[in-house]
Amino acid sequence: MSTPRARFVACIAVALLLAPPRGVAGHSRGMRPGSGGGGGAAGPPFPANATRAEMIERQFMEWVAYMGGLRHSTFQHALARAFPSYSLVVDKNPALGDFTTIQAAVDSLPAINLVRVVIRVNAGTYTEKVTISAMRAFITLEGAGADSTVVQWGDTADSPTGPKGRPLGTFNSASFAVNAPYFLARNITFKNTSPVPKPGATGKQAVALRVSADNAAFVGCKFLGAQDTLYDHSGRHYYKECYIEGSVDFIFGNALSLYEDCHVHAIARDYGALTAQNRQSMLEDTGFSFVNCRVTGSGALYLGRAWGTFSRVVFAYTYMDNIIIPRGWYNWGDPNRELTVFYGQYKCTGPGASYAGRVAWSHELTDDEAKPFISLSFIDGTEWVRL
């Protein structure tokens, strides 16, 4: 095989490894079979008169079952990347690190990265806009503490720094953007420095962090901003012991995410909303689940607004301060969405947690109804979360 052809085949193989599965940013739990055998039990033998089409159909379904399990080489290959291969140090003092900016450290990695790399960011405030490209997977970003290590920028959706001087838009306003799978961040703050917008202002969405990749985890991190702080865009994500601050729709997107032991703090001047989940179809396995969290702050806060027609958000074992609007949820001005969204509470506490005033189209969950939302299985976490 010629060298260019070999390189092309290798690139295709790597792309297949790193690309998230189709569907809802990689989540296919509802379609996956059990773990017996190669991901599912072998079917009955072919009948003697089976047609070729039937045999092909059976073989295809067996392949689907195998790839849906955890024994194939692709999954084992990814799991092997959970442990660090080498590390880099970022420090504002060039004498104390390998790089003085986070982006420079990221850019030093191969365009297609296949090993776990730990980027240790020493204490300091790093004023830079950082993007992790789609093929630079397996990056761990480790700060010296969320109060000590901060990466920040100040773009908004209407910043005229897009192509040909056009507005950036919400997607590109992020101070830090993750586009590659298997990203892990620990003990660092992601911040958008734009101030809280005036009521009714447009184009002031200011994202601190955007996550547009599968299998991302954040532990002991802070996300600081005002409007649209955390763009939980797509993929399966896990947030553990994080602090998230904002005013309007400050956790939004169409990811499948579990927020565990997190503190969500509102800085709304008037009215605000904690979530704006964007599930668009009953076939999409996405949604936000908050388990054992705290909701505090200022203003009057909706738990969520129905950005997506089939928006899905659950709060379980969560303390809610008296800032929560009794109705709890807002239909985005479309009464039809009341028939399709799924909003629920389960054993929440605090002055804002009373279910008595909630809208009729929300749910006070039973034990059985809550069970799928309150553990790592909600995001298939036992398969990929390695902290």
C-alpha positions, 0 to 999 in steps of 0.5 A: 500500500502506498504511503499516502493511501496508508495515511488516508486509511489511518486517518479514517480509522482514527476519525471513526474512533473519535467521532461520537455515534450518531443520534443524540450526540452519541447517546444510544442507551435506549437502543443498546442490548444487554451485556450478555455475549457480545453485547446481546444473546445469540439469536436462534439458529437460522431455519433451513429455508432462510433466505439470503436477505434474512441471513444478512439481516440477522448478521447485521443485527448481531453486529449491532448488538456486538458494537453496542456492548463493551467488549469490542476493541474500539471501547477497550482502545478508548478506555486505555486512554483514561490514564495519562501518557505525559503532561505539560505545564502552563504558567504565566512565568515562562521559567516555570512552565512549558507554555505561558498560555493554555491555547499554546499547550493545546496547539502543541499536541498532534492534530489527531491526538490518541493519548491521554495528555494532562495539561497542568495550569498553574495559579493565575488568570489566563485572559485568552480564548481557548478552543480544543479542536475536534480530533484532539481527544483525551485532554485533561485540564488541571488547575491549581484550584478553581479560585486560583486558576481562571481562564477568561474572555469577554465575547458576546453574541453580538461581538463584531469579531466574526468573519467579515466583521459579522457578529460572533453568535452565541455558539462562538462567544464561548471563552473556552470551547471543547470540541473533542471527546474524552475531555476532563477538567479539574479545579479550574474556573471558566469565565466570561467577563461580560456584565449582566445585561440590562432587561430586554437587551439582545445579543448579550449571550456570553458563554463561558464554556461550550461543550460540543463533544461526547464523554466530557467530565468536570470536577471541582470547576467553576463556570462564571458568567451572566446570560447563557453561561454554560452551553451544554451543547451536545454529548454526554457530560458529567459535572461533579462538585461544580459551581455554576453562576448566571442569570438567564438560561445559564445552563442551556443546550441539548446534551445529556448531562448529570449535575451531581453535588453542584451549586447553581447560583443566580445573579438575576437582577429581575427575572431569570431561568436556570435551564433552557434544555433544547431536546427537539424530538421524543426520539432524542435521549437528551436532558439535564438531571440535577442530583443533590445540588443547591440552588441559591442567589438573587432575583426570581428564577424559573427552574427551566424554560422550554427552549426545545419542544421536548425539553427534559429536566429533572431535579432530585434531592436538591435544595432550592432557596426562596428565589424559585418562582412557584410555577417553576417552569415556563413554556417559552410562550408556546402552550403546545410545549406543555404537552411534550416537555418533561419537567420533574422534581424528586424529594427536593427541599428548601423554601423554593422546592414546594410542589404546591404551586408548580404548573400542572404539566410538571411532575412530582416523580415517584421512586420508579419514575426518578430512578433513571435520572439519579445515577451515572447510568443516566449518562452511561457513566459507568462506561466512560467516567474515569475521574 
